[in-house]
Amino acid sequence: MKKDIILKDITKEAVKDILKYLIKIEIDDFEFLDIEFEKIEVKKADILVKAKNKIIHIELQSSNDYSMVYRMARYYIEIASRYKKSEIYQYVIYIGKKKNYMKNELIKDNMKFKFDIIDMKKIPCEKFLKLETPEALVLSILCDFEDRDVAKTIKEILEKLIKVVKNENEFRKYILMLEELSTSRDLKTKIKEAEMGLQHLRWEDLPSWEIGMEYGMKAGIEKGMEKGIKKGLENGKIVALYEVGFGIEDIAKRYNKSIDEVKKVIATFEVK
């Protein structure tokens, strides 16, 4: 699942909270608009919402795009030509690692155009943590932890997700989203360490478990070993954890194996 797709999906699901707590627009009833803009290189806006006489346009950026101001201006003209009586609000939500260098204003001759950029690194994570909805909790990983302890905050996010998400498939989905978005803050290793520390977290609920079991079974069968399927089932989880970044010492401790035993399993499956 790619980061931009994940961000778009989770933003859509949390759009009401984003509008209220980030953009400061409170709406009760709204609809998503699915419009193709033929004259723009990116044919569809990331998020386009209509609420009574308001049109709210949101673009999501994981890197600096120096042409963004021109793209947003073209979107504005296209939207304004379709919804002539509506108020138009435009925002770029930036989640990139680097400092934001995108311009949000275009002044040329007699024209002046402006939109707002929201840098998630500057938003206090408390805004989303207190909402305790799964979408808000996942988005909190992108925000400013301020003076909070990073490890404790990540543990809090995971514990709250366990509390509010009861469906196993949904839980896997949100954990996968959290893991993927955490790469924008170089926190994926911290996420893994926190997962290891939650003793009441069922490993089979993690997406990495499911991936590892498939990998382990495939590797065992392909080698044509005697009892290959059994070996895949027993060791696939070790391979999966190693593949997604867990340390060998942590894996050995978790499964009561020696470091040499874990290394042997990894070598057997030829994980690079």
N, C-alpha and C positions, 0 to 999 in steps of 0.2 A: 504494500500500500504506500504510494508515494506521499511525501510530506505535504505537497500543495493540495492534493486531493483530500487528505485527512483534514487539513486546516479548513478547506472549503466546507466539507461535510459537517464538522463540529461547529463551525461558525453558523451555518444554517440552523442547526439544532438549537444553538444557544443565542439566536439572533435577538430575541426579546431582552435577554439579560445584557447583551452587548450594547444594544441601543440605550438601555436604561442606565447602565453603570459606566460605560465608556463614552458614549456619544451624548448622553444626557437628554435623550428623547424618549418619552414614555408613550407607548401605544398599546392599545388593547387588541384591536382587530387590524390585521394586515394580510397581504397576499404577496407571494413571490411572483415576480414577472419573469417569464422565459422568452426573451427577445433576442433575435439575431440582428447585429448591426453590420450590414454588408459593407459599409465604407471604412470599417476599422479592422486593423490586422488581427486583433483578438475579437472574434465575432460576438462572444457573449461576455457580459459582465459577470464577475464572480458572484456577487450578491446584489440583487435589485428588488427592492421592496416598495410596495404601494400601500400607504395608510391614509385613507381619506384624501386630503389635498396635498399630501407629502409624497415625494419619491426619494427614497434613500438608496444611494449607490455606494457599495463597498468593494474595494479591490484589496486582495491579500498578496503581500510581497515578502518573500524570504531572502531577497537580495536587492541591492541598489539597482534601480533602473533609471538612468539619467534622462530617458525619453518619457518617463511617466507623466510629467506635467502636460506634454502634448497629447498623450493618449487620453488622459482624464478630460482635457479640453474637448477632444473629439467626442468622447462619450457624452459630455454635457450638451453639446450641440445636438446630437442625435436624440437624447432624452427630451430636451426642451422642445424639439420640433414635434415630438409625438404627444407630449403632455404639456401643452402650452399654458394651462391654467394652474399647474401644480408647482409647489415650492420644491426645489431640488437641493438635496444635501449630499455632498460627496466626501468620502473618506478613504484613505489608504491605511490599512493596518499592517504595520511592518514588524516582522518577527526575526529578522536577520541577526547574525552574530555581530557583524560589523556596525560601526556607527552609521546612522542614516545620513546620507548625503543628497537625497532626492529633494528637488525643489518643489514647493507646493504653490508657487505663484508664477504667473506668466504676465508680464507687462510689455506690450509691444504696440507702438504707435498709439492709437486711441483705444486699444483693448486692454482690459484688466481682468484676469481670471485667477481664482484662488480656490483651493480645497484644503481639507485638514489631513494631516498625517498623524496617526496614533502609533507611537513606538512602544511595543509591549514591554520592552526592557525597563521602561520608566513608569509602568503601572504597578502599584503595590499589589502583591499577590493576595493580600488580605481581602481585597475586593471580591475575588472569586472564591477563595476558601470559605468565606462565611456563607455563601449561597448554598453549598452542599448539594448541588446538582452534579451529575457525572460530567456533563459538558463543561461546566464552570471549573470543576476540579482539574480536568485535563488541561484546560487553557491556563490554569494558574502556574503550570510549569514554565510558561513563557514569560512570566512577569518578574518584577523586582522583588527579591526575597528580603530586601532592606537589611536589617540587622539580625534577621532570623538565622539560626543554624541550618545549613543546607540539608544535611542528613536528616535532621529531625523534621524539617518541613516536608521533605519527600516522603518520609514515613507517614506523616500526617495525611498527605494526599492519598497514599495507598490505603491506609486504614479507613479513610472516609469513603473511598470507592468500594471497599469491601462491605461497608455498612449500607450504602445507598443502592448498590447494584446487586440484585438478588438472582437475576437470570445469568447462568453460566456463560452462555454465548455472548450476551451483552457485556459481561465482565471482561471476557477475552478481547472483545472489540475495543473497549476503553483502555485496557492495559496496552494493547498494541498501539493505539493512538498516542498514549502517554509516552511510550518508549520512543516512538518515531519523532514526536515533537521535541523531546528532550535533547535531541542531537543539535537543535538550534541554540542550545545553551551549554553544550558539551557536558551534559548531565546523564548520559545513558549509563555510564559505569556506576554512577551514584544510584540510579534507579535499580540496577541489578543488585547492588550491595544491599539496598533497602529490602528488596524482594527476598534475598537470602535471609535477612534478619527477622522476617515475619514468620514465626513458627506456625501460626494458625492459617497461613496462606497455603491453599492446596496447589501443589505444583501442576496438577493436571488442568487447573484453571488458567494457566499462563499460556499465551500463544506459542512461546518458545518450546514448551513441553510438547504440544501437538506437532510442531515442526520437527522436533527431535525424534519423536516416535516414528514418524514417517521416514525420516532420514535413516534411522537405525535399522528399521525393517528392510528398507531398500538395499542398504549396504550389505546386510547379512545375507539376503537372498542372492544378490549379485555375486558375492564371493562363493556361493554354492557350498557353504560350510555345513557340516552336520549340525543340526539344531540351530541353523542360522537365524530362523525367525525368533526363537527364544532369546538368542544372544542380542538380536536387535531390540527386543522389548526390554531386556535387562539394562543394556548399555546406551540405548538411544538417548535417554534423558541426560546422561553424562556428556555425550557428544553435543547435544543441543545447547547445554549451558556453556560449554567451552566455545562453541561457535558464536554465541551471542555476547561473549565477553567476560564470563565469569572466570576468576582465577582458579588455577588447579588446586591450590591449598583450600580454598573455600568449598570447592566441589568435593574434595576428599573428606573434609570435616562433615559436610552435610550428609554424605552417604557412607560414613564410617569406613572409608577405604584409605589405604596408604597413598602417598603421592605417586609412588612408582606404579601402583595398580591403575590409578587414573591415567597416567601417562601411557600405559600399555594399551588401555581401552582406546584412547585417542589415536595412538599410532596404528592400531588394528584397523580402525575405520578410515585411516589416511586423511584425517582432517588437517587442513593447512591453515 
